[in-house]
């Protein structure tokens, strides 16, 4: 048979677990979605920067090729 102290401890532990489960559910359902959207935006910006740099490189190379002729 559990003592009152053990019952109180188990009750407190159960409350803490419920709070942890609630926090994990919120993180899983809300925050991860927002983080994924931000990562997607950063990814698109990086590709745009790379595309711009490649276009500039192509332009510079074509200028040098035009000068040599």
C-alpha positions, 0 to 999 in steps of 0.5 A, spaced: 500 500 500 502 506 498 503 512 503 500 519 502 507 521 501 508 516 495 501 518 493 502 525 493 509 524 489 505 520 484 500 525 483 505 531 482 509 526 477 503 525 473 501 533 473 508 534 470 508 529 465 501 532 463 505 539 462 511 535 458 506 532 453 502 538 452 508 542 451 511 537 446 504 537 442 505 544 441 512 544 439 510 538 434 504 541 431 505 549 431 513 551 432 516 546 427 511 548 422 513 555 422 520 553 422 519 549 416 516 555 413 522 559 415 527 554 412 524 554 406 524 561 405 531 561 406 532 556 401 529 560 396 533 566 397 540 562 397 538 559 390 536 566 388 543 569 390 546 563 387 542 564 380 544 571 380 552 570 382 552 565 376 548 570 371 554 575 373 559 570 372 556 568 365 556 576 363 563 577 365 566 571 361 562 573 355 565 580 356 572 577 356 570 572 350 568 578 346 574 582 348 579 577 345 575 577 339 
